[in-house]
Amino acid sequence: MVEQWVKKAEEDYALSLFLKKPRKKQLLDHICFHSRESAERYLRAFLAKHSIELERKSYALEFLLDRCIALNQEFQLCRPYTEILEPYTLSICYPGRDATTEEAQNTIVAIRKMRRIVRRIMGL
């Protein structure tokens, strides 16, 4: 299960980077959403590595991060990044709110840094 979560996390990360490439119509909402999804899936991968399975399909990043920190204090380093990424749940992809270029850039920076930390902790 760990490998499957990492694969999904990497796919979301790669998609965020792909969507960031210059194009006529920037897909800012989707950059933010997939960056957040990558973070959630990396946290789930770590929990799965420790045989912690979660019932629900979606959780607040803070909830997942707190469980990771309980297993490894180094996850504290991810807190600033999860705070940046948290607002970009699926609701960002629906009418009513549009991500800005700055928000999209911030989420890319956050997931890059968080990914590096989590992969190091997990030995990936």
N, C-alpha and C positions, 0 to 999 in steps of 0.2 A: 504494500500500500504506500510506503514511503516513496518509492520510485515513481509511482503514479502521480502523487501529489507534486513531486518535484517537476515531473514532465509538464503537468498542467500549469505550474507556476512559471516555468520557462517559456511555455507557449504564450501566456499572457504578457510576460516581459518582452518577448520578441515582437509581439503584436503592437505593444505600446511604442517600441522603437520604430517599427515599420510605419505606423500611423503618423509618427512625428516628422517623417520625411516631407520636404516641401512639396506642396501640390496646390492646385487651384482652390479646392475646398478643404480646409483643415478640419479634421474630425476630433476636435478638442475634447468633447465629452467622452469619447471612446478612449482617447489616450488616458484620461484621468481614471475612467472605470477599469480599464485593463491593468493599469498600474496598481490600483487598489486590490484587484482580484489576485494579482501575482503575490502581493504581500500576504493576503489571507491564505493563499495556498502554500506559501513557504512556511507560515506558522503552523498550519495543519500538518505539513510534512514532518516538522520537528516533533509535534505531539504524537503523530503516528509512529515515529521512530521510538517513542517511549511508550508505545502501546496504549495511547490515550485516543480513543475514538469518540467523536462527537455526534450527537443525534441529529441536530438541525443542519440544514444545508448552508446557512449563512449566520455569521456571528459578527458582532462588533470586533474590530481589530483589538481594542483594549481588552476585551474578554479573553481573546486568544493569547495576546501578549502576556497578560498576567499569569496565565497557565504556563507559558514558556519560561517566564522569569522564575516561577516557583521551582522549575527544574534546572535552570541555568541562569545565574544572575547576569551574565553577559548580554542577555536579551534586553536589559535596561537601555543599552545603546540604541535600540530600535525605537524607543518611545517617541522621540521627536519626529521620526519618519511616519509612524503609524498615525500620529496626530495630523500630519499633513494629508495623508491618504484617506483617512476615515470618511470624510464627507462624500466621497465619490462612489456611493453604492449604486445599484441599478437605477435608482431614481434620477440620476444625472442624465440618463439616456432618454428620458421622457420630457415632454414639453413643460415649460415652467421655469427652467433654470438652464443657463448655458455657461459652460466653462470658458474661461478666458485663456488667452495665449500664455499669460503668466502662470495661471493655475496648472495648465498642462505641463509647462516647463518645470514647475516646482514638483509635480508628481513624478516626472521622469527622474529628476535628481534624487528625490526621496527613495524611489524604488531601486535605483542603482546602488545607493549607499546601503539600504537595508538588505538587499540581495547579497551584497558582498559580505556583510556581517553574518547573515544566516548561513550562507554557504560555508564560510570559515568555521563557524561553530559546528556545523553538521559534518565537516570534513569532506565537502564536495569539491 
